[in-house]
Amino acid sequence: MKTKLGILSSLWHRPQLTELFLDRLEHVKEKFDCVPACVGTDYEHSQACINRGILYTDHQNKPLGTKWNHGIRLFKDQDVSHVMILGSDDFVCDEFIEFSMDFCKDKDFTGCKDLFMFGAHPHRKGFGTLFYFRYQGFLVGPGRCYSKKILEEMNWTPWNVNKNAGLDGSITKTVKMLGSHVKRGSFIARDQGLFLVDIKTSGNISGIPGGAKPYDGDFKMMLLNNLPEDEAINIVDFLMELKAL
């Protein structure tokens, strides 16, 4: 079975970072013939999505669980087999998309257990520092893929409608309630040579978690080695404006 991938993100403020993220989505859409979609608030980023051929819907920002549920329903009538979740501050390399599409094709709930994080919030822990975070026994939120089959079983309401935080745990509980027939899979992105980074700027709900370890690597070179040059340079310029790099 060939994977037809949808990608969902939620947008809220942070205009510069959002533009960079939407550039990444546009590139992935064209390279992999996937269907990206975003749910925003007050039509703040609607035109930016439309200009890039990205599906857009609008909903009040809170509760966030309700907003995400509203967004994922865009895929009810789309020709997709799986939906990947990415935050608007999550950047993945092309190879991550390609690997995930192959990995999830015969499964219902997949994701990776690790990612990089970069501190770009001047008033929070780890400003200007690259971290590596690996869960033991859990999946990180970015890059998770859900089959359309189980989304239908969840009546397109995978997130708790009252939640404003803890959404990764919320959808995991909903999947668990479906029972043992759900086919699961996980991988370590770094072991597969894949790149996924969560850039933590102002406006993030959560900061760098306690379990994240400082990583001795040149973040600028990592971006240049894993993303198209123009996208990488734009992210570097953005971080330099924040004086995070």
C-alpha positions as CSV (number, residue, x, y, z in Angstrom):
1,M,0.0,0.0,0.0
2,K,1.4,3.4,-1.0
3,T,1.1,6.2,1.6
4,K,-0.7,9.3,0.7
5,L,0.3,11.8,3.4
6,G,-1.5,14.7,4.9
7,I,0.3,17.0,7.3
8,L,-1.5,19.1,9.9
9,S,-0.2,22.1,11.8
10,S,-1.7,24.7,14.0
11,L,-0.8,28.4,13.6
12,W,-0.8,31.2,16.2
13,H,1.2,34.5,16.0
14,R,5.0,34.3,15.5
15,P,4.8,35.6,11.9
16,Q,8.5,35.2,11.0
17,L,8.9,31.7,12.2
18,T,5.5,30.8,10.7
19,E,6.6,32.0,7.3
20,L,9.7,29.8,7.5
21,F,7.6,26.8,8.5
22,L,5.1,27.4,5.7
23,D,8.1,27.5,3.2
24,R,9.1,24.1,4.5
25,L,5.5,22.8,4.1
26,E,5.3,24.1,0.5
27,H,8.5,22.4,-0.4
28,V,7.4,19.1,1.1
29,K,4.0,19.4,-0.7
30,E,5.7,19.7,-4.1
31,K,8.3,17.1,-3.5
32,F,6.2,14.3,-2.1
33,D,2.7,15.2,-3.5
34,C,1.3,15.3,0.1
35,V,-1.5,17.4,1.4
36,P,-0.5,20.0,4.0
37,A,-3.1,21.8,6.0
38,C,-3.1,24.4,8.8
39,V,-5.7,25.6,11.3
40,G,-5.2,29.2,12.3
41,T,-7.1,31.9,14.3
42,D,-8.5,35.2,13.1
43,Y,-7.3,34.4,9.5
44,E,-3.9,35.7,10.6
45,H,-1.9,33.4,8.3
46,S,-4.7,32.4,5.9
47,Q,-3.3,34.2,2.8
48,A,0.2,32.9,3.4
49,C,-1.2,29.4,3.3
50,I,-3.4,30.0,0.3
51,N,-0.4,31.5,-1.6
52,R,1.5,28.3,-1.1
53,G,-1.3,25.9,-1.9
54,I,-1.8,24.8,1.7
55,L,-5.3,24.0,2.9
56,Y,-6.5,26.4,5.6
57,T,-9.3,26.6,8.1
58,D,-9.9,29.0,10.9
59,H,-10.9,28.4,14.6
60,Q,-10.7,30.2,17.9
61,N,-7.3,29.5,19.5
62,K,-8.6,28.0,22.7
63,P,-9.3,25.3,23.8
64,L,-6.4,24.0,21.7
65,G,-7.8,20.5,21.7
66,T,-10.9,21.8,19.9
67,K,-8.8,23.8,17.5
68,W,-6.7,20.8,16.5
69,N,-9.8,18.7,16.1
70,H,-11.3,21.3,13.8
71,G,-8.1,21.3,11.7
72,I,-7.8,17.5,11.3
73,R,-11.3,17.3,10.0
74,L,-10.0,19.0,6.8
75,F,-8.7,15.5,5.8
76,K,-12.1,13.8,6.1
77,D,-12.7,14.4,2.4
78,Q,-9.1,14.3,1.2
79,D,-7.4,11.5,-0.5
80,V,-4.9,10.7,2.2
81,S,-4.0,7.4,4.0
82,H,-2.2,9.0,7.0
83,V,-1.9,12.4,8.7
84,M,1.3,13.6,10.2
85,I,1.3,16.2,13.0
86,L,3.9,19.0,13.0
87,G,4.0,22.1,15.2
88,S,4.6,25.4,13.4
89,D,8.1,25.4,15.0
90,D,9.0,21.9,13.9
91,F,11.4,21.5,11.0
92,V,12.1,18.1,9.4
93,C,14.4,17.1,6.6
94,D,13.0,15.6,3.3
95,E,14.4,12.2,4.3
96,F,12.3,12.3,7.5
97,I,9.1,12.7,5.4
98,E,10.3,9.9,3.0
99,F,11.2,7.5,5.8
100,S,7.9,8.2,7.7
101,M,5.8,7.6,4.6
102,D,7.4,4.2,4.1
103,F,7.4,3.3,7.8
104,C,3.7,4.1,8.5
105,K,2.3,2.5,5.4
106,D,1.2,-0.7,7.1
107,K,0.6,0.8,10.5
108,D,-1.9,3.1,12.3
109,F,0.1,5.0,14.9
110,T,3.8,5.8,14.4
111,G,6.4,8.3,15.4
112,C,9.9,8.8,16.6
113,K,11.3,8.8,20.2
114,D,13.8,11.6,19.8
115,L,14.4,15.1,18.4
116,F,16.7,18.1,18.6
117,M,15.5,21.3,20.3
118,F,17.0,24.8,19.9
119,G,16.4,27.4,22.6
120,A,15.4,30.7,20.9
121,H,13.4,32.2,23.7
122,P,15.6,34.9,25.4
123,H,13.9,34.6,28.7
124,R,13.8,30.8,29.1
125,K,16.3,28.1,29.8
126,G,18.8,27.2,27.1
127,F,18.7,30.4,25.0
128,G,21.1,29.9,22.1
129,T,21.7,26.3,22.9
130,L,21.1,23.1,20.9
131,F,19.6,20.1,22.8
132,Y,19.0,16.5,22.1
133,F,16.0,14.9,23.7
134,R,15.1,11.2,23.7
135,Y,12.1,9.7,25.3
136,Q,12.2,6.3,27.0
137,G,9.0,4.4,26.1
138,F,7.1,7.3,24.6
139,L,6.9,9.1,21.2
140,V,7.7,12.8,20.8
141,G,4.8,14.8,19.5
142,P,6.3,16.1,16.2
143,G,6.2,13.7,13.3
144,R,3.6,11.3,14.6
145,C,1.5,9.7,11.9
146,Y,-2.1,8.5,12.3
147,S,-3.9,6.4,9.8
148,K,-7.1,7.7,8.4
149,K,-8.7,4.5,9.5
150,I,-8.2,5.2,13.2
151,L,-9.0,8.9,12.8
152,E,-12.4,7.7,11.5
153,E,-12.7,5.3,14.5
154,M,-12.0,8.3,16.8
155,N,-14.8,10.1,15.0
156,W,-12.3,12.8,14.0
157,T,-12.0,13.9,17.6
158,P,-8.6,12.6,18.7
159,W,-7.9,15.4,21.2
160,N,-9.7,16.2,24.4
161,V,-11.8,19.2,23.5
162,N,-11.1,21.0,26.7
163,K,-7.3,20.7,26.7
164,N,-4.9,23.6,26.3
165,A,-1.8,21.7,27.1
166,G,-0.7,18.0,27.2
167,L,-2.2,17.4,23.8
168,D,0.3,14.7,22.9
169,G,-0.8,12.7,25.9
170,S,-4.4,13.4,25.2
171,I,-4.4,11.9,21.7
172,T,-2.3,8.9,22.9
173,K,-5.0,8.1,25.4
174,T,-7.7,8.3,22.7
175,V,-5.6,5.9,20.5
176,K,-5.2,3.5,23.5
177,M,-9.0,3.4,24.0
178,L,-9.4,1.9,20.5
179,G,-7.8,-1.3,21.7
180,S,-5.1,-3.7,20.6
181,H,-6.0,-3.8,16.9
182,V,-4.2,-0.5,16.4
183,K,-0.9,-1.3,14.6
184,R,1.9,0.7,16.2
185,G,5.5,1.5,15.4
186,S,8.4,3.7,16.5
187,F,11.9,4.6,15.5
188,I,14.9,6.6,16.7
189,A,15.3,9.4,14.2
190,R,19.0,10.0,14.9
191,D,19.8,6.3,14.4
192,Q,18.2,6.6,10.9
193,G,20.2,9.7,10.0
194,L,17.0,11.8,10.1
195,F,16.7,15.4,11.3
196,L,13.9,16.9,13.3
197,V,14.2,20.1,15.3
198,D,11.8,22.0,17.5
199,I,12.8,25.7,17.6
200,K,11.6,27.1,20.9
201,T,10.8,30.8,20.6
202,S,8.5,33.1,22.5
203,G,5.0,32.0,22.2
204,N,5.8,28.3,22.9
205,I,3.5,26.6,25.4
206,S,6.5,24.5,26.7
207,G,10.1,25.2,27.0
208,I,13.1,22.9,27.0
209,P,12.2,19.8,29.1
210,G,14.4,18.7,32.0
211,G,15.5,15.5,30.2
212,A,17.0,17.3,27.2
213,K,20.8,17.3,27.0
214,P,23.0,20.0,25.5
215,Y,24.3,18.8,22.2
216,D,27.8,19.7,21.0
217,G,27.1,20.5,17.4
218,D,27.1,23.4,15.0
219,F,23.4,24.1,14.6
220,K,23.9,26.4,11.6
221,M,25.8,23.6,9.8
222,M,23.1,21.1,10.8
223,L,20.5,23.3,9.1
224,L,22.5,23.7,6.0
225,N,23.2,19.9,5.8
226,N,19.6,18.9,6.3
227,L,17.4,21.6,4.6
228,P,17.5,23.2,1.2
229,E,20.1,26.0,1.3
230,D,17.7,28.9,0.9
231,E,15.4,27.6,3.7
232,A,18.4,26.9,6.0
233,I,19.9,30.4,5.4
234,N,16.5,32.1,6.2
235,I,16.2,30.2,9.5
236,V,19.8,31.1,10.4
237,D,19.1,34.8,9.6
238,F,16.0,34.7,11.7
239,L,17.9,33.2,14.7
240,M,20.7,35.7,14.3
241,E,18.1,38.5,14.5
242,L,17.0,37.1,17.8
243,K,20.7,36.9,18.7
244,A,20.2,33.2,19.4
245,L,23.0,32.3,17.0
